[in-house]
């Protein structure tokens, strides 16, 4: 199984990821404040198919499914569009080439400039929920692996996007 994970990391890097690392899912940090930030601090709430409350899976059902996974790949990119493309390609690669049929990408959907909501999604093959919409604290999750969420001197987030593929 480790060889499969190494192959997937290599593939992510070939596709253009700045970093890609395999982590144990028990190191993923959940914090309900992440969901609150999503709900009350993001203009996307209720406006996008991939954002709450349109996900049609409760946080409890998500956690039930999440509990079965043992590994995840964290992917870092400088560009959110590239990050979404790489993350979904890694999900598909894990499923088709490595028989990890339950691989699941979690990445902020930025495929459309403006979401089609409430009309049907124009690119459902690319649409996935973000990590923070289910309460994952991205900073605390990526930092133990050596990755960082960084800000410049003015407090502006540096261009660094994180996504995840749940693998096993």
N, C-alpha and C positions, 0 to 999 in steps of 0.2 A: 504494500500500500504506500509506503514511503516513496518508492520510485515513481508512482503515479503522481503524488503531490509534487515531487521535484520536477516532473515533466510539465505539470500545469503551471508552476511558477515560471519555468523557462519560457513557456508559451506566452504567458502574460507579459513578460519582459520583451519578447520578440514583437508582440503586438504594440508595444510602446509604453508600457507601465514604467513609471519612475522607480517604483519598488513593488514587490509582491512577496508576501510571507505567509506561511502556514502557521496557524495558531490553534491551540486547543479551545474548544468552545466554552470550557469552564473558566476561561480567562476573559470572556466577553463580559463587559460591565453594563448592567442595566440600571437605569436611574429614572424613576418616574418623572423627574423634572425635565428630562429630554422630551417626553411626550407633551408636557405642559408647554415647553418652548415651542414645540411643533404646533400645538393648538392655539396658543395665544401670541406667539411671536413671529409667525410666518404667514405671509400673504397667500401662500398656496392652499391653506386649509380650506377644504370644501370647494376648491376651484379646479382641482386636478384629479384625474382618475386614479392616480397612484398615491394620493394623499388621503389621510383620514378626512371625513368619515366614509369615504367611498371604497375602502378596501374590502369590505364585506367579510372580514375575518377579525374577530375580536382579539385584543391582546392576550386573553386567556387561551384561545385556540392557537394563536401563534406560539405561545410559550409551550403548549403541549407538543406541537410539532417540533419546535426548536430543541426540546429536551432529548430528542433522538439523535441529533447531530453531535459528532465528536470532534470534528475538524472544520476549519474555515480558512479561506484565503482572504487576506486583506490586500487590497490593491490601491496603490497611490498613483495619481496622475496630476498633472498641472492643469488639465483641461477637463471640464465636466462631460463634454460630449465624447471625448476620447475615452474617458473613464467608463461611461455607460456602455459604449461599444465593446471595450475590452472585457468588461465584467460579464456581459451577456454572452460573448463568444466563449469565455472560459466556462460558464455554466453549460453551454451546449457541448463544448469539447469534453467536459467531465462526463456528461450523459452519454454521448455517442461513441467516443473513443475509449472511455475507461469504465463504462457500465455503472457509473455512479448516477443512477436514474433519478434520485431525489435531490440532485444538486440544485441549489436555489440562489439566484442572484438577488442582492439587496443593494440598490443604487438609486440615488435621486434621479428621477426621470427628467431629462432636459431635451428629449428628442425633438419636441415641437417648440417653436418660439412661444406659442400660446396653445395651451391644451384645448382640445376639441370639446371638453366637458361643457354641457351635458350630452352632446352628440357622441356617438361611439368613438372609441379611441382609434386614431388613424394608424397607429403602429403598435398593436397589442403584442407583437413578437419582441418588442424592445422594452415595454413597460414593466417595471418592477417597483416595489415599495422601497423607500429609503430605510436606512438603518435606524435613524432617530425616530421615525414615526411609530416604531414599536418599542421605544424607550432605551435604545442602545446609546450609551455615552461614548461617542466616537473617540474623543481625546483620551479618555481613560482606558479604552480598549486598545488603541494603537500604540500608545506610549511604551508599554512593557516590551513590545517587539522592536523598539528602537526608532519607531516613526513618531513624528510630532505634529500636532496642530500648532502652527506658529502665527504670531502677529507681528506686524512691523512696529516701529516706535510710536506711531500715531494710533495704534490699537486696531489697525485694519488687518483682517485675515489675509495671510499670504496665499497666493494661488496654489492650493494643495487640496485635492479632492480624494476622499476615501470611499471605497465601496467594498463589498464583501460577497463571497460565494460560500454558502454553507455546503459542505461536501460529504460528510459521512454521518 
